[in-house]
Structure formats: structure tokens, C-alpha cells
Amino acid sequence: MSRSRYVCALGLSLLVLIGCQKKMVPGASGAIAPENMNNINVVNTDYTYLTAKGKLQSEHSNLSANLTIRMKKNEVIWASVQAFGFEAARLKVTPDSVYIVNRLKEEYLIGSYEVLRQRYNVDVDFNTLQEILIGNFVPGEADKVKLEQDGPMQHVRTLRTNLQLDQFVDTTRFKLKRAEVRNLQNKDYMSVDYQDFEDVNGKPFAMALLLSIQQPEGNSAKTSVVAVKHRQVSTSETSLDFPFSVPSNHERK
């Protein structure tokens, strides 16, 4: 895989469910009461600002990159991908726009979510992306939700226009263990497995995740797998910067 294609794949992975799980400084112990959403009990993460640093690994290419993510709840998701000794790509996502700079190809993209849907078959809204990025359960409208018990897991299926969202909640931790997204129109399929849970600040958090993306190609499917591990994550009430600029020599896609 070429460097530019590799970074492009990593960037799209960020936009379609790569996870950012918290590794926070342990605090006082004590159980946190779960919330009831769609008739299941869950412990969701709350924050104002979040910073995460870790590593992305493409399993079939054996290439890796450092990753930095910053978030402000309900407003912005920002990410920087460092590969081959320099920043290879930068992303910024807001509730209505997407910004991507690919320094390897000297090009950039600025547009709406509709641009992603048309060019990359990425069909996701900001709120769903934001919640799944931090391993939160995403509640759905009551009349569009189906609940099933599957051993120690509760399986919740939600229909959203052309999307089918399946979430599997571990009833021992009250945490999202797996999320699956299917595009019912073009048959794209994505899944995220949350792994390596630790009890921190009285809440369980996944320290790693595995993302799989399948896209139909003729009679077969192209599969990409990306593993994510975070080494440092913190939250605060102090404002963060989300810088984004386009070099003058870059061409708009």
C-alpha cells in the first residue's frame, strides 16, 4: 500500500467509528450508577474537553501511525495522524462540516457530510460518530429500537434511514462492548470491538479497540482492519485549540 493510500485509509477510519477510549488518572473508588436508555442500563462517559494520544495499526499492511485526538463535546472532533516522521494528515469534524488535509498528496477536502456520502460511502452523523468514538451507547427513538437478550450481552438494534446500528452492551460492566453499522442501501458494513477494559475513576473504560470495514466490490468484499491503542488520555474543563489550515501549495479535491 502506498503512503498516500495508507494515510487516506487511516483518515477515513477516523471518520467511521475509530475509537477513543479514556485512560484517566485513578480517583476515589466507588460504583457509578448506570443510566437507563432504551430499557437497558449503561454507563456513558461525560466530558467537556478530551485529549487522547495513541497508535493506529493497519493489520494487513503492518504499517502504524501515531494519533492525537482532541474533542469538545457536541462541537468538534479534531485529529492529527503522524506517520513516516511527520504529520501526514489532519482532520476536523463539526456538526455540519468535514475538513481533511492530506500532506502526502498535497491535497485537501472541505465540505459537508453529503460530500463524504457521495465520494466515500461514509454515511454517519456527528452525534453518532462522537458517541461511538468514546465508546458511548447511542440511544434511538423508542419506535425504532429492538431489544434482545443474548447471554451476558444486551443487543439493541436501531434503524436510522439507510443505516442499521447494532449495539451490544456488556451487562456486567454496563458498557458498550461492540457496535456494528450497516448501510442497508449499498451494503457497507463496519464494526468496532471495545477491548481491555479497566476500572478507572469508578467506571470501566476500553483501552483498545478493533475496527473492521467491509465494502462490496463485485461479488466479494474489501475488508480493512485497524487496531487502536491509547497510551495517554485526559479530560478537563480547560479550553483546547483545534487548529486547521491548508498549505498554499495544496489542491482542493
N, C-alpha and C positions, 0 to 999 in steps of 0.2 A: 504494500500500500504506500503510495507517495505521501510525502509530508503534508502537502496541501489537502489531499483527500482525508488523511488521518485527522487533521485538525478540524476539518469540516464535520467529520463524523462525531468528534468529541463535542463540538459546539451544538449540533442538533441533539445529541444525547442530553445535554443540559436542558434543552427546551422541552424534552419529552420524558420527564419523570426521573432524572437523576436525583439522587437523594442527598440530603444534607442533614446528618444526624448529630445531635449535640454531645460533646464531651466536656462537661462543665465541672467546676471545682466542687467536690462533695460538700454538702452542707449538713445541717441537722437532720437526723433520721426521723422518719415518721411517714405513715401511709398517707397517700393523697387520694381523696375520694373521687372516684370516676364520675364523669357526666353521662347522662342518658341521652343518646342520639339515635333516632330511628329504632328505638326499643332495644338498643344494646348499650352496655356500659363501656366507656372508653376514657383513656387519659390522654388528652391532647396537649401539645406544647404551646405555651403562650410566650410572647416576646414582643419587644418594641423594635430593637435592632439586633441583628445576629451577624457574626463573622465566623467563617469556617475555613480552615486550611487543611488540605489533604492531597490525595493522589488518585488519579484515574488510570486504569489499566485496561487496555483492549486485549481480550483473551486470545483472539485468533491472530492478531498481528504482533503480540508480545511487545508492544510499544506502550510507554507510560508517559504521563504528564502531571505536573503539579497543578493544583486547582485552588483558587481562592474565591470564596463566595461571600457576598455581603447582601443583607436583606433589611428592608424596612417593611414591617407588616402592612399589608394592603396597599403598598405604594410602589415598591421597586425591588427587583431581583437583579443583582449585578454579579458578573463572574469574569475571572481572568484565567486563561489557560497558558501555563508556561511550559514550553517544550523545546528541546534542542538548544537549551541555554538562553532562551529569550522568550518574551511574551509573544505567543503565536496567534492568540485570538482574545477578543474581549466582547462580552455580551452585556446588554442592559435591557431588561424587560419591565414594562409598566403595564397597568391595566388595559391600555389601548394601543401600545406600540412595542415594536421589537427593533433593537439596534444590534448589529453584528459587524465587527471588524476582523477580517482575516488578513493578517500581516504577511503570511506566506505567499498568498496570491495577490497581495496588494489590491484588495477589493473590499467593499462594504455593502451592507444592506440596511436600509431603514424603511420600515413600513408597518402595516397593521397585521393583525393575526390572519387576515384574509390572504395576505401575501404568503405566509407560511403554509396555509391550507392549499393554495394553488401550486406553489413551487415544490414543497417538500412533503405534502400529505400529512402535515402536522396539525391535528385538529384538537386544540386544547385551549381553555380559557385561563386567565391569570389566576383566579381564585383556586381552581383545581390544581394548577401547577404549583402554586405557593404552598398549599396544604400537603400535597404528596411529597414535595421537596423536603419537608421537615418530618415526614412520617406521621402526619395527622390523618385521622379518619375524616372523610368528606361526606357530610350528611346530604341526603337528597329529599326531594319532595315526597311527602307521605304516599301519594297515589302512584308513584313511580319507583317504589322500593320494594324488593322482595327479600325476606329474611329466611335463612336456613341454618340449622344447627348441624355442624359437621365435626363430631367429636369435641376436642378442646377448642375448636375454631367456630366462630360465627361468621357465616358467609352472607354478605349483603350485596345485592345486585341492584344497580341504579341505571335507568335509561335516560339519556340526555340527547335528544335529537338523533344524530347518527352515531352517537357513542354509547357503548355499554361499559360501565365501570363496575368491576367486581372487587370487593374488599374483604379480606379475611382477617378477623380480629382474634388475637390470642386471648382467651377468656381467663388465663392465669395471670396475665400482665395487664390486660385491658389495653393492649397496644396493637396497632396495625402491623401485621406480620407479612402480608403480601397484597399487592394491588395489581390488577390487570385491566388494561384498557383495550377495547376492540372497536375499530371503526367498522360499523355494520355496512357501510357503503363500499369501501374499497378493500376491506378485509385486513387492513393493517392491524397488528397485534403488538402490544407492549406489556411487559410485566416488570415489577420491582419486588425483590425479596429483601426484607429487612433482617439483618443478622447481628450476632454478637451483642446482645442486649446486656446492659449494665444498669444497676440501680444507682442513680446519681440524683442528689437532692430530693430523695424520696420518690423519684419517678424513673421508670425504665426507659432507656434510650438505645437505639440500634447504632453500633459503632461502625457498621459496614453494610453495604448493600450490593445487590447484583441486578443489573438492568439488562433485559433482553428485548430486542426489537426485531420483529419479523415483518417483512414486506413482500407481498406476492410478486413473482417475476415469472410470467408464463404459467407453466404447470407446477412450478416449485416456489419456494420462498427463500428470500435472502435473510439471513439471521446475523445480527450484530450483538455482541455481548460485551458489556462494560462493567468492571468492578470498581467500587469506590470505597476508599478507606480514609477516615479523617483522623488527623493527629492533634488538632487544636481547634476548639470551637468555644465561643464565648457569646454571651448576650449582655446588653446594657441598655440604659436609658439615654446614653450619650449619643448625639447625632453622629452618623457616619457620612463619609463622602462617597459619591457614586460617579466618578469622573468618566466621561466618554467624549472622545474627539476623534476625528478622521484625518489621517495624514493627507497632505495636499496631493501626493502622487498616487493615491488610491482611486480606483474606478468604482462607480456605483453599479451594483448588479441589477 
